[in-house]
């Protein structure tokens, strides 16, 4: 696994909140995998991201297979090859070998329920383009939102190959990975365990979540990742939020030129951060070493890079979430 811009501290060196998150990752998931280690420079973002993923994808009574289908479909809609491959392997781990390989090939599952979930999840990339809403349980809706965020973090901060040399592209490797992950994937998880790690009371849980722990986790992630906006001035933040609203998930043909045009009227200090946040929202893999080098002239810490990427990612994710609110229908 190659990290694009910095190498996180080793998991064994973690302390405080980061160590607590890693402990839960070892007990409830597959350990401190790279997607979470990449966030460890900003522990508040790490904890809230883990909480939302755990409470939506892993815990509760909704079908885990349905949730993995949604995670895979959202990841494909966001062009996050790393996450598609990871969730194909997890479908293998759940014993859904045929379904996993259908999704690996980018095809529509035969089962009507799974085909419906794929169509719904893919449409959420541009949620105002049609009549997108969620008729599903909070865990399934939360899974969709969790991976809108995680896809962008992963595509920004990690290389796209899940395994060295792209080995995950071979069905036999995916199947073997599934067997190795089966015990962890199939073990039941009690809802709410991760909530002790996050800052509660910062925002009202969204209406779509009801009284599920998923809503508390989503509100916490929105708050923690949104704090990255403080690294930008008011006009820069308006540029990010306004662009996310009017572009509505469109993939820029030439992300670098597209972002350059949007930031040209901003002050010099805000241009680098706004560019990274915009690319994180729309085309995170287009964030370049040169973009990061310019940003680090003002903000050299890894934590601030994570926070500005997280700000762009949560702005795009919450645009999807807001489509669920009646006021935005």
Backbone as numpy.savetxt, mean C-alpha at the origin, in Angstrom:
# Nx Ny Nz CAx CAy CAz Cx Cy Cz
16.70 -9.16 -2.35 15.85 -7.96 -2.35 16.73 -6.72 -2.35
16.42 -5.79 -3.24 17.17 -4.55 -3.33 16.29 -3.37 -2.96
16.73 -2.60 -1.99 16.06 -1.34 -1.65 16.60 -0.26 -2.58
15.73 0.61 -3.06 16.13 1.53 -4.12 16.98 2.69 -3.63
16.70 3.22 -2.43 17.34 4.47 -2.03 18.08 4.41 -0.70
17.79 3.44 0.13 18.51 3.28 1.40 18.29 1.85 1.89
19.19 1.40 2.73 19.08 0.07 3.32 18.61 0.23 4.77
17.45 -0.31 5.11 16.96 -0.17 6.50 17.88 -0.86 7.50
17.77 -0.46 8.74 18.50 -1.13 9.81 18.07 -2.59 9.89
18.97 -3.50 10.24 18.60 -4.92 10.35 17.45 -5.13 11.34
16.60 -6.07 11.03 15.44 -6.32 11.89 15.86 -6.65 13.32
16.97 -7.35 13.48 17.42 -7.74 14.83 17.86 -6.55 15.66
18.09 -5.40 15.01 18.52 -4.21 15.74 17.35 -3.32 16.14
16.13 -3.71 15.78 14.97 -2.86 16.04 14.70 -2.70 17.53
14.26 -1.51 17.91 13.89 -1.22 19.29 12.55 -0.51 19.32
11.97 -0.37 20.50 10.76 0.43 20.67 9.60 -0.05 19.83
8.87 0.89 19.24 7.68 0.57 18.45 8.01 -0.34 17.28
9.13 -0.08 16.62 9.50 -0.91 15.48 9.67 -2.37 15.91
10.30 -2.59 17.03 10.48 -3.96 17.53 9.15 -4.62 17.84
8.20 -3.86 18.38 6.87 -4.41 18.67 6.14 -4.80 17.39
6.24 -3.96 16.36 5.62 -4.28 15.08 6.26 -5.54 14.50
7.57 -5.62 14.53 8.25 -6.80 14.00 7.86 -8.06 14.75
7.64 -7.94 16.06 7.22 -9.11 16.83 5.86 -9.62 16.34
4.92 -8.70 16.11 3.63 -9.12 15.58 3.75 -9.67 14.16
4.62 -9.08 13.36 4.83 -9.60 12.00 5.34 -11.04 12.04
6.22 -11.34 12.99 6.72 -12.72 13.11 5.62 -13.67 13.58
4.77 -13.21 14.48 3.74 -14.08 15.05 2.52 -14.23 14.16
2.19 -13.19 13.40 0.93 -13.20 12.65 1.09 -13.20 11.13
2.32 -13.01 10.64 2.49 -12.95 9.19 3.73 -13.75 8.81
4.57 -13.21 7.96 5.74 -13.92 7.46 7.04 -13.31 7.97
6.94 -12.54 9.06 8.10 -11.86 9.59 8.21 -10.45 9.04
9.26 -9.73 9.41 9.45 -8.35 8.94 9.91 -8.33 7.48
8.96 -8.52 6.58 9.26 -8.59 5.14 9.70 -7.22 4.63
10.35 -7.16 3.46 10.93 -5.90 2.97 9.96 -4.73 2.90
8.70 -4.98 2.53 7.74 -3.87 2.43 7.61 -3.13 3.76
7.70 -3.86 4.87 7.60 -3.21 6.18 8.95 -2.69 6.66
10.01 -3.40 6.37 11.32 -2.88 6.75 11.60 -1.54 6.06
11.09 -1.37 4.84 11.30 -0.10 4.13 10.65 1.07 4.85
9.64 0.81 5.68 8.94 1.86 6.42 9.53 2.09 7.82
10.50 1.29 8.22 10.93 1.30 9.61 11.60 2.59 10.03
12.08 3.39 9.07 12.66 4.69 9.43 11.63 5.64 10.02
10.35 5.39 9.74 9.25 6.20 10.27 8.32 5.25 11.04
8.62 4.94 12.30 7.88 3.90 13.02 6.38 4.13 13.10
5.93 5.40 13.17 4.50 5.66 13.25 3.78 5.24 11.97
4.44 5.41 10.83 3.86 4.96 9.55 3.92 3.45 9.45
5.03 2.86 9.87 5.17 1.41 9.90 4.05 0.76 10.71
3.83 1.25 11.93 2.84 0.64 12.82 1.43 0.74 12.25
1.09 1.91 11.71 -0.27 2.09 11.17 -0.48 1.27 9.90
0.56 1.13 9.08 0.45 0.30 7.87 0.25 -1.16 8.24
1.05 -1.65 9.19 0.87 -3.02 9.65 -0.52 -3.21 10.23
-0.99 -2.27 11.03 -2.30 -2.42 11.65 -3.40 -2.56 10.61
-3.37 -1.70 9.59 -4.42 -1.78 8.57 -4.31 -3.09 7.80
-3.10 -3.50 7.43 -3.00 -4.74 6.70 -3.43 -5.93 7.54
-3.01 -5.96 8.80 -3.37 -7.08 9.65 -4.88 -7.18 9.84
-5.50 -6.06 10.23 -6.92 -6.09 10.56 -7.80 -6.31 9.34
-7.32 -5.93 8.16 -8.14 -6.10 6.96 -7.84 -7.42 6.25
-6.57 -7.70 5.98 -6.22 -8.88 5.18 -6.19 -10.16 6.00
-5.75 -10.09 7.26 -5.44 -11.31 8.01 -6.48 -11.70 9.05
-7.09 -10.72 9.72 -7.99 -11.02 10.84 -9.45 -10.99 10.39
-10.33 -11.44 11.29 -11.75 -11.37 11.00 -12.26 -12.59 10.25
-13.55 -12.56 9.92 -14.22 -13.74 9.37 -14.46 -13.70 7.86
-14.10 -12.61 7.19 -14.25 -12.57 5.74 -13.33 -13.60 5.10
-13.71 -14.09 3.93 -12.91 -15.09 3.23 -11.50 -14.57 2.97
-10.50 -15.30 3.43 -9.12 -14.89 3.18 -8.81 -14.99 1.68
-9.38 -15.96 1.01 -9.15 -16.08 -0.44 -9.70 -14.85 -1.15
-10.92 -14.42 -0.79 -11.49 -13.21 -1.40 -10.55 -12.02 -1.20
-9.99 -11.92 0.00 -9.13 -10.78 0.30 -7.83 -10.84 -0.49
-7.29 -12.04 -0.67 -6.07 -12.18 -1.48 -6.36 -11.86 -2.95
-7.54 -12.22 -3.42 -7.94 -11.86 -4.79 -7.97 -10.34 -4.94
-8.55 -9.67 -3.95 -8.62 -8.20 -4.00 -7.22 -7.59 -3.94
-6.38 -8.08 -3.03 -5.02 -7.56 -2.92 -4.27 -7.72 -4.23
-4.42 -8.87 -4.88 -3.75 -9.11 -6.16 -4.29 -8.19 -7.25
-5.61 -8.02 -7.29 -6.21 -7.21 -8.35 -5.87 -5.74 -8.20
-5.89 -5.23 -6.98 -5.49 -3.83 -6.75 -4.03 -3.64 -7.15
-3.20 -4.60 -6.78 -1.78 -4.50 -7.10 -1.56 -4.48 -8.61
-2.33 -5.27 -9.35 -2.20 -5.24 -10.81 -2.68 -3.90 -11.35
-3.79 -3.38 -10.83 -4.29 -2.08 -11.29 -3.28 -0.98 -11.05
-2.51 -1.10 -9.97 -1.49 -0.09 -9.64 -0.12 -0.41 -10.24
-0.03 -1.49 -11.00 1.20 -1.89 -11.68 2.33 -2.19 -10.70
1.96 -2.81 -9.58 2.96 -3.19 -8.57 3.24 -4.68 -8.73
4.22 -5.01 -9.56 4.52 -6.41 -9.86 4.94 -7.17 -8.60
5.72 -6.52 -7.74 6.17 -7.13 -6.49 4.98 -7.65 -5.69
3.96 -6.80 -5.51 2.81 -7.18 -4.69 1.93 -8.23 -5.38
1.77 -8.14 -6.70 1.02 -9.18 -7.41 1.67 -10.53 -7.15
2.99 -10.61 -7.32 3.68 -11.88 -7.13 3.55 -12.39 -5.70
3.65 -11.48 -4.73 3.55 -11.88 -3.33 2.19 -12.50 -3.04
1.13 -11.92 -3.57 -0.21 -12.41 -3.23 -0.61 -13.61 -4.08
0.00 -13.79 -5.22 -0.16 -15.05 -5.94 0.43 -16.19 -5.11
1.60 -15.98 -4.52 2.20 -17.00 -3.66 1.31 -17.28 -2.45
0.70 -16.24 -1.89 -0.19 -16.45 -0.74 -1.46 -17.20 -1.14
-1.94 -17.01 -2.36 -3.06 -17.83 -2.83 -2.63 -19.30 -2.95
-1.43 -19.54 -3.41 -0.90 -20.91 -3.39 -0.89 -21.44 -1.95
-0.47 -20.60 -1.00 -0.39 -21.02 0.39 -1.76 -21.41 0.94
-2.80 -20.79 0.42 -4.17 -21.09 0.86 -4.76 -22.29 0.13
-3.97 -22.93 -0.75 -4.45 -24.10 -1.48 -5.17 -23.79 -2.77
-5.17 -22.51 -3.18 -5.89 -22.09 -4.39 -4.92 -22.01 -5.58
-4.38 -23.16 -5.96 -3.33 -23.17 -6.97 -3.82 -22.72 -8.34
-4.97 -23.22 -8.76 -5.50 -22.85 -10.09 -5.84 -21.37 -10.13
-6.52 -20.88 -9.11 -6.86 -19.46 -9.03 -5.60 -18.61 -9.02
-4.59 -19.03 -8.28 -3.34 -18.28 -8.20 -2.71 -18.13 -9.57
-2.69 -19.20 -10.35 -2.04 -19.14 -11.67 -2.87 -18.34 -12.67
-4.18 -18.37 -12.55 -5.03 -17.50 -13.39 -4.69 -16.04 -13.12
-4.59 -15.68 -11.85 -4.28 -14.30 -11.49 -2.85 -13.93 -11.89
-1.93 -14.88 -11.76 -0.55 -14.63 -12.17 -0.46 -14.27 -13.65
-1.34 -14.84 -14.46 -1.35 -14.56 -15.89 -2.16 -13.32 -16.25
-2.75 -12.67 -15.25 -3.55 -11.48 -15.51 -4.90 -11.77 -16.13
-5.39 -12.98 -15.95 -6.68 -13.39 -16.52 -7.79 -13.24 -15.49
-9.04 -13.29 -15.95 -10.19 -13.16 -15.06 -10.56 -14.53 -14.50
-10.70 -14.66 -13.18 -11.09 -15.96 -12.60 -12.44 -16.42 -13.11
-12.63 -17.73 -13.17 -13.89 -18.28 -13.65 -15.02 -18.14 -12.63
-14.69 -18.26 -11.35 -15.73 -18.18 -10.32 -16.34 -16.77 -10.33
-17.68 -16.66 -10.43 -18.30 -15.34 -10.53 -17.95 -14.40 -9.38
-17.88 -14.93 -8.17 -17.54 -14.09 -7.01 -16.14 -13.49 -7.17
-15.19 -14.31 -7.57 -13.82 -13.82 -7.73 -13.71 -12.86 -8.91
-14.42 -13.15 -9.98 -14.41 -12.24 -11.13 -15.01 -10.88 -10.75
-16.06 -10.90 -9.96 -16.68 -9.66 -9.49 -15.71 -8.85 -8.63
-15.01 -9.53 -7.73 -14.05 -8.85 -6.86 -12.91 -8.24 -7.67
-12.43 -8.96 -8.68 -11.36 -8.43 -9.53 -11.82 -7.18 -10.25
-13.01 -7.22 -10.84 -13.52 -6.04 -11.54 -13.70 -4.84 -10.62
-14.23 -5.10 -9.43 -14.43 -4.03 -8.44 -13.11 -3.42 -8.01
-12.14 -4.28 -7.71 -10.85 -3.79 -7.24 -10.12 -3.01 -8.32
-10.15 -3.48 -9.55 -9.47 -2.77 -10.62 -10.11 -1.42 -10.90
-11.43 -1.33 -10.78 -12.13 -0.07 -11.03 -11.78 0.99 -9.99
-11.31 0.56 -8.82 -11.02 1.52 -7.75 -9.81 2.39 -8.05
-9.01 2.04 -9.03 -7.88 2.91 -9.39 -8.38 4.30 -9.79
-9.54 4.35 -10.46 -10.15 5.63 -10.87 -11.58 5.65 -10.35
-11.77 5.86 -9.05 -13.07 5.57 -8.42 -14.21 6.49 -8.84
-13.92 7.68 -9.38 -15.00 8.56 -9.80 -15.35 8.41 -11.28
-14.68 7.48 -11.95 -14.92 7.31 -13.38 -16.24 6.60 -13.64
-16.80 5.94 -12.65 -18.06 5.23 -12.81 -18.80 5.22 -11.49
-19.61 4.23 -11.28 -20.39 4.15 -10.04 -19.68 3.23 -9.05
-18.45 3.56 -8.71 -17.67 2.70 -7.81 -18.08 2.93 -6.37
-18.35 1.85 -5.66 -18.60 1.90 -4.23 -18.25 0.53 -3.67
-18.53 0.28 -2.40 -18.20 -1.02 -1.83 -19.41 -1.69 -1.19
-19.84 -2.83 -1.76 -20.90 -3.60 -1.11 -20.35 -4.67 -0.18
-19.06 -4.64 0.11 -18.40 -5.74 0.81 -18.13 -5.43 2.28
-17.72 -6.48 2.98 -17.40 -6.35 4.41 -16.24 -5.40 4.62
-16.13 -4.81 5.83 -15.02 -3.89 6.09 -13.64 -4.49 5.84
-13.48 -5.79 6.13 -12.17 -6.40 5.91 -11.78 -6.36 4.42
-12.75 -6.57 3.54 -12.45 -6.58 2.10 -12.19 -5.16 1.62
-13.01 -4.22 2.04 -12.78 -2.82 1.68 -11.44 -2.34 2.24
-11.16 -2.71 3.48 -9.89 -2.32 4.10 -8.70 -2.92 3.38
-8.82 -4.16 2.91 -7.75 -4.78 2.13 -7.47 -3.97 0.87
-8.53 -3.58 0.18 -8.35 -2.77 -1.02 -7.59 -1.48 -0.72
-7.99 -0.78 0.34 -7.33 0.48 0.67 -5.91 0.25 1.17
-5.71 -0.80 1.95 -4.36 -1.10 2.45 -3.40 -1.27 1.29
-3.84 -1.94 0.23 -2.92 -2.20 -0.87 -2.82 -1.05 -1.86
-3.79 -0.17 -1.90 -3.55 1.08 -2.63 -2.37 1.82 -2.00
-2.29 1.79 -0.69 -1.17 2.44 0.00 0.11 1.63 -0.13
0.07 0.36 0.21 1.27 -0.47 0.21 1.88 -0.59 -1.18
1.05 -0.74 -2.21 1.58 -0.81 -3.58 2.46 0.39 -3.89
2.02 1.56 -3.48 2.78 2.78 -3.79 4.08 2.83 -2.99
4.03 2.42 -1.74 5.26 2.37 -0.93 6.25 1.40 -1.54
5.79 0.22 -1.88 6.66 -0.81 -2.43 7.26 -0.37 -3.76
6.42 0.16 -4.65 6.91 0.56 -5.97 7.90 1.72 -5.88
7.74 2.57 -4.88 8.66 3.69 -4.70 9.99 3.24 -4.11
9.96 2.36 -3.11 11.14 2.12 -2.28 11.84 0.78 -2.53
11.19 -0.14 -3.25 11.79 -1.46 -3.50 11.91 -1.71 -5.00
12.87 -2.56 -5.38 12.92 -3.04 -6.75 11.73 -3.98 -7.00
11.32 -4.14 -8.27 10.07 -4.86 -8.53 10.13 -6.38 -8.36
11.31 -6.98 -8.35 11.36 -8.44 -8.25 11.27 -8.90 -6.80
10.32 -9.78 -6.54 10.13 -10.34 -5.21 11.29 -11.26 -4.82
11.79 -12.02 -5.79 12.89 -12.95 -5.55 14.05 -12.65 -6.49
15.26 -13.01 -6.13 16.41 -12.73 -7.00 16.22 -13.29 -8.41
16.55 -12.46 -9.40 16.45 -12.91 -10.78 15.05 -13.14 -11.27
14.05 -12.67 -10.53 12.67 -12.86 -10.97 12.19 -14.30 -10.89
12.74 -15.07 -9.95 12.38 -16.49 -9.84 10.90 -16.71 -9.59
10.23 -15.69 -9.00 8.81 -15.85 -8.71 7.95 -15.95 -9.97
8.54 -15.71 -11.14 7.77 -15.82 -12.38 7.54 -17.27 -12.80
8.25 -18.21 -12.16 8.11 -19.62 -12.50 7.05 -20.26 -11.61
6.05 -20.92 -12.21 4.98 -21.54 -11.40 5.50 -22.48 -10.33
6.55 -23.24 -10.61 7.05 -24.18 -9.62 7.61 -23.45 -8.41
8.20 -22.29 -8.63 8.72 -21.49 -7.52 7.57 -20.90 -6.71
6.53 -20.43 -7.40 5.36 -19.89 -6.69 4.71 -20.97 -5.83
4.61 -22.16 -6.39 4.01 -23.27 -5.65 4.84 -23.62 -4.42
6.16 -23.66 -4.59 7.03 -23.97 -3.45 6.94 -22.88 -2.38
6.90 -21.61 -2.82 6.73 -20.51 -1.87 5.42 -20.63 -1.11
4.38 -21.06 -1.79 3.11 -21.25 -1.12 3.16 -22.32 -0.05
3.85 -23.42 -0.34 3.96 -24.49 0.67 4.71 -24.00 1.89
5.75 -23.20 1.68 6.53 -22.68 2.80 5.73 -21.68 3.65
4.76 -21.01 3.02 3.98 -19.97 3.70 2.65 -20.48 4.23
2.32 -21.74 3.96 0.96 -22.23 4.21 0.56 -22.14 5.68
1.43 -22.54 6.57 1.07 -22.55 8.00 0.72 -21.15 8.48
1.57 -20.18 8.16 1.32 -18.80 8.59 0.08 -18.23 7.94
-0.14 -18.55 6.66 -1.27 -17.98 5.93 -2.61 -18.50 6.44
-2.64 -19.74 6.88 -3.92 -20.36 7.23 -4.28 -20.23 8.71
-3.34 -19.82 9.54 -3.63 -19.70 10.98 -4.61 -18.56 11.23
-5.66 -18.77 12.04 -6.62 -17.69 12.32 -5.99 -16.57 13.15
-6.45 -15.36 12.92 -5.93 -14.19 13.64 -7.09 -13.49 14.36
-6.90 -13.17 15.61 -7.93 -12.48 16.39 -7.98 -11.00 16.01
-9.14 -10.46 15.68 -9.22 -9.04 15.32 -8.81 -8.13 16.46
-8.18 -7.02 16.10 -7.92 -5.95 17.05 -6.57 -5.98 17.73
-5.80 -7.04 17.55 -4.53 -7.15 18.29 -3.57 -6.01 17.98
-3.56 -5.52 16.75 -2.58 -4.50 16.36 -2.94 -3.10 16.87
-4.15 -2.91 17.36 -4.58 -1.56 17.72 -3.77 -0.99 18.89
-3.15 -1.84 19.69 -2.32 -1.36 20.79 -1.06 -0.64 20.29
-0.73 -0.81 19.01 0.48 -0.23 18.45 0.27 1.15 17.84
-0.97 1.57 17.67 -1.22 2.78 16.90 -1.83 3.87 17.77
-1.77 5.09 17.26 -2.33 6.24 17.96 -3.82 6.33 17.65
-4.65 6.05 18.64 -6.09 6.11 18.45 -6.61 7.51 18.77
-7.80 7.79 18.31 -8.45 9.05 18.64 -8.00 10.23 17.81
-7.17 9.99 16.78 -6.69 11.09 15.94 -7.71 11.48 14.87
-8.60 10.57 14.53 -9.63 10.84 13.53 -10.75 9.85 13.72
-11.94 10.22 13.29 -13.08 9.31 13.36 -12.90 8.17 12.36
-13.14 6.93 12.78 -13.12 5.84 11.80 -14.15 6.09 10.71
-13.88 5.69 9.48 -14.80 5.95 8.38 -16.09 5.15 8.51
-17.15 5.68 7.93 -18.47 5.06 8.06 -18.52 3.67 7.44
-17.78 3.45 6.35 -17.83 2.15 5.68 -17.34 1.01 6.58
-16.57 1.34 7.62 -15.98 0.31 8.46 -16.86 -0.11 9.63
-17.93 0.62 9.90 -18.76 0.30 11.05 -17.95 0.32 12.33
-18.11 -0.70 13.18 -17.34 -0.76 14.43 -16.16 -1.73 14.32
-15.75 -2.06 13.10 -14.64 -2.98 12.89 -13.31 -2.33 13.26
-12.34 -3.09 13.77 -10.99 -2.55 14.00 -10.36 -1.99 12.73
-10.85 -2.44 11.58 -10.31 -1.94 10.31 -10.46 -0.42 10.22
-11.58 0.10 10.68 -11.81 1.55 10.60 -10.85 2.33 11.46
-10.58 1.84 12.66 -9.62 2.50 13.56 -8.23 2.49 12.91
-7.87 1.35 12.32 -6.55 1.23 11.69 -6.44 2.17 10.49
-7.51 2.26 9.70 -7.44 3.15 8.53 -7.30 4.61 8.98
-8.07 5.02 9.98 -7.98 6.40 10.47 -6.59 6.70 10.98
-5.96 5.72 11.63 -4.61 5.92 12.14 -3.60 6.07 11.01
-3.73 5.24 9.96 -2.81 5.35 8.84 -3.00 6.68 8.10
-4.24 7.08 7.94 -4.49 8.37 7.28 -3.81 9.51 8.03
-3.88 9.45 9.36 -3.26 10.49 10.16 -1.73 10.40 10.13
-1.19 9.19 10.32 0.27 9.03 10.39 0.93 9.38 9.07
0.40 8.86 7.97 1.00 9.14 6.66 0.73 10.57 6.23
-0.43 11.10 6.60 -0.75 12.48 6.24 0.18 13.50 6.87
0.83 13.13 7.99 1.75 14.06 8.63 2.93 14.43 7.74
3.21 13.60 6.75 4.28 13.93 5.82 4.02 15.20 5.04
2.77 15.61 4.96 2.45 16.86 4.28 3.06 18.07 4.95
3.41 17.96 6.24 4.03 19.07 6.96 5.42 19.40 6.41
5.97 18.51 5.61 7.28 18.76 4.99 7.16 19.69 3.78
5.93 20.01 3.40 5.68 20.88 2.24 4.94 22.13 2.68
5.05 23.18 1.88 4.27 24.38 2.12 2.83 24.21 1.67
2.00 25.20 2.01 0.56 25.11 1.72 0.28 24.96 0.23
0.92 25.76 -0.61 0.66 25.67 -2.05 1.10 24.31 -2.60
2.20 23.79 -2.07 2.66 22.48 -2.51 1.66 21.39 -2.13
1.13 21.45 -0.91 0.13 20.45 -0.51 -1.12 20.56 -1.38
-1.54 21.77 -1.69 -2.70 21.95 -2.56 -2.44 21.39 -3.96
-1.20 21.51 -4.41 -0.86 20.92 -5.71 -1.03 19.41 -5.69
-0.58 18.78 -4.61 -0.70 17.32 -4.51 -2.17 16.91 -4.41
-2.91 17.50 -3.48 -4.30 17.07 -3.29 -5.16 17.42 -4.50
-4.94 18.57 -5.08 -5.72 18.96 -6.26 -5.45 18.04 -7.44
-4.19 17.71 -7.65 -3.85 16.82 -8.77 -4.44 15.44 -8.57
-4.36 14.92 -7.36 -4.96 13.61 -7.09 -6.45 13.62 -7.39
-7.12 14.70 -7.06 -8.56 14.78 -7.30 -8.89 14.85 -8.79
-8.23 15.75 -9.52 -8.66 15.93 -10.91 -8.10 14.86 -11.85
-6.96 14.30 -11.52 -6.41 13.26 -12.39 -7.06 11.90 -12.14
-7.58 11.65 -10.94 -8.40 10.49 -10.64 -7.77 9.17 -11.08
-6.52 8.96 -10.69 -5.89 7.67 -10.94 -5.29 7.48 -12.31
-5.32 8.47 -13.17 -4.75 8.33 -14.52 -3.24 8.10 -14.43
-2.75 7.17 -15.24 -1.30 6.96 -15.32 -0.70 7.97 -16.29
0.22 8.83 -15.85 0.86 9.76 -16.77 1.70 8.99 -17.80
1.64 9.42 -19.06 2.43 8.75 -20.09 3.92 8.93 -19.85
4.32 10.13 -19.47 5.72 10.42 -19.17 5.76 11.06 -17.78
5.83 10.23 -16.74 5.68 10.76 -15.38 6.63 11.89 -15.02
7.87 11.79 -15.44 8.84 12.82 -15.09 8.47 14.18 -15.66
8.11 14.22 -16.95 7.73 15.48 -17.59 6.41 15.99 -17.01
5.50 15.09 -16.77 4.19 15.45 -16.19 4.38 16.12 -14.83
5.21 15.53 -13.97 5.44 16.11 -12.64 6.18 17.44 -12.74
7.15 17.53 -13.67 7.91 18.77 -13.82 6.99 19.94 -14.17
6.01 19.68 -14.99 5.09 20.74 -15.39 4.24 21.21 -14.20
3.87 20.28 -13.33 3.00 20.61 -12.21 3.72 21.40 -11.11
5.02 21.25 -11.01 5.74 21.88 -9.90 6.48 23.16 -10.31
6.39 23.56 -11.54 7.25 24.65 -12.02 6.99 25.98 -11.35
5.78 26.21 -10.84 5.47 27.49 -10.20 5.69 27.48 -8.69
6.18 26.37 -8.15 6.41 26.28 -6.71 7.78 26.84 -6.35
7.95 27.16 -5.07 9.25 27.63 -4.60 10.27 26.51 -4.73
11.53 26.87 -4.83 12.58 25.88 -5.04 12.60 24.78 -4.01
12.45 25.11 -2.75 12.53 24.11 -1.69 11.40 23.10 -1.77
10.23 23.53 -2.25 9.06 22.65 -2.30 9.02 21.78 -3.56
9.80 22.13 -4.57 9.67 21.40 -5.83 10.05 19.92 -5.69
11.16 19.66 -5.02 11.62 18.27 -4.92 10.62 17.39 -4.17
10.12 17.88 -3.04 9.17 17.09 -2.25 7.84 16.91 -2.94
7.36 17.96 -3.61 6.09 17.86 -4.31 6.21 16.87 -5.48
7.34 16.91 -6.15 7.56 15.97 -7.25 7.52 14.52 -6.74
8.21 14.26 -5.64 8.21 12.90 -5.09 6.81 12.50 -4.64
6.09 13.39 -3.97 4.74 13.07 -3.51 3.80 12.79 -4.68
3.88 13.60 -5.74 3.05 13.38 -6.91 3.36 12.06 -7.59
4.64 11.77 -7.75 5.01 10.49 -8.36 4.60 9.32 -7.47
4.72 9.48 -6.15 4.27 8.42 -5.25 2.78 8.14 -5.41
2.01 9.16 -5.67 0.56 9.00 -5.83 0.19 8.34 -7.15
0.94 8.61 -8.21 0.53 8.19 -9.55 1.45 7.15 -10.20
2.75 7.32 -10.07 3.71 6.44 -10.76 4.94 6.29 -9.88
4.81 5.61 -8.74 5.90 5.62 -7.75 7.21 5.02 -8.24
7.16 4.07 -9.16 8.41 3.50 -9.65 9.21 4.50 -10.46
8.58 5.63 -10.86 9.29 6.67 -11.63 10.10 7.60 -10.74
9.97 7.51 -9.41 10.84 8.29 -8.53 12.28 7.82 -8.77
13.16 8.76 -9.07 14.51 8.40 -9.50 15.55 8.73 -8.42
16.73 8.16 -8.52 17.81 8.55 -7.61 18.10 10.04 -7.65
17.95 10.66 -8.83 18.17 12.11 -8.93 17.11 12.87 -8.14
15.85 12.43 -8.20 14.79 13.07 -7.41 15.13 13.01 -5.92
15.56 11.84 -5.47 15.87 11.65 -4.05 17.10 12.47 -3.66
18.08 12.53 -4.54 19.29 13.31 -4.23 18.97 14.78 -4.03
18.09 15.34 -4.87 17.70 16.74 -4.72 16.93 16.94 -3.41
16.01 16.01 -3.10 15.25 16.08 -1.86 16.16 16.05 -0.64
17.18 15.21 -0.69 18.07 15.06 0.46 18.95 16.30 0.72
19.04 17.19 -0.25 19.76 18.44 0.01 19.11 19.23 1.13
17.79 19.12 1.24 17.05 19.81 2.31 16.67 18.88 3.44
16.40 17.61 3.11 15.94 16.64 4.11 16.77 15.36 3.96
17.90 15.29 4.62 18.81 14.15 4.40 18.39 12.83 5.07
17.48 12.87 6.02 17.15 11.66 6.78 16.27 10.71 5.98
16.53 9.41 6.14 15.68 8.39 5.51 14.22 8.54 5.97
14.03 8.90 7.24 12.67 9.03 7.77 11.86 10.04 6.97
12.46 11.14 6.57 11.72 12.15 5.82 11.42 11.69 4.40
12.30 10.90 3.81 11.98 10.33 2.50 10.78 9.41 2.61
10.77 8.54 3.63 9.62 7.66 3.84 8.35 8.49 4.04
8.44 9.55 4.81 7.24 10.34 5.12 6.70 11.08 3.91
7.56 11.59 3.03 7.04 12.31 1.86 6.44 11.32 0.85
7.04 10.13 0.73 6.44 9.09 -0.12 5.10 8.66 0.47
5.06 8.45 1.79 3.81 8.04 2.43 2.72 9.09 2.27
3.10 10.37 2.29 2.11 11.43 2.09 1.48 11.33 0.71
2.29 11.16 -0.32 1.72 11.00 -1.65 0.85 9.76 -1.74
1.31 8.66 -1.13 0.57 7.40 -1.20 -0.77 7.49 -0.49
-0.82 8.12 0.69 -2.09 8.19 1.42 -3.04 9.19 0.78
-2.51 10.21 0.12 -3.40 11.15 -0.58 -4.14 10.42 -1.69
-3.43 9.59 -2.45 -4.08 8.81 -3.50 -5.03 7.77 -2.91
-4.62 7.12 -1.83 -5.46 6.10 -1.20 -6.74 6.71 -0.65
-6.64 7.86 -0.01 -7.83 8.46 0.58 -8.77 9.01 -0.49
-8.25 9.33 -1.66 -9.13 9.69 -2.78 -10.05 8.52 -3.11
-9.52 7.31 -3.06 -10.35 6.13 -3.27 -11.35 5.97 -2.12
-10.86 6.12 -0.88 -11.73 5.96 0.29 -12.88 6.96 0.27
-12.62 8.19 -0.15 -13.65 9.21 -0.14 -14.76 8.92 -1.13
-14.50 8.11 -2.12 -15.55 7.71 -3.07 -16.63 6.87 -2.40
-16.29 6.32 -1.22 -17.26 5.51 -0.48 -18.23 6.35 0.32
-17.91 7.64 0.53 -18.76 8.50 1.36 -19.90 9.06 0.53
-21.13 9.07 1.05 -22.28 9.56 0.28 -22.08 10.97 -0.27
-21.36 11.84 0.50 -21.17 13.22 0.05 -20.37 13.30 -1.23
-19.66 12.23 -1.55 -18.78 12.23 -2.73 -19.36 11.39 -3.85
-20.56 10.92 -3.73 -21.16 10.06 -4.75 -21.85 10.90 -5.80
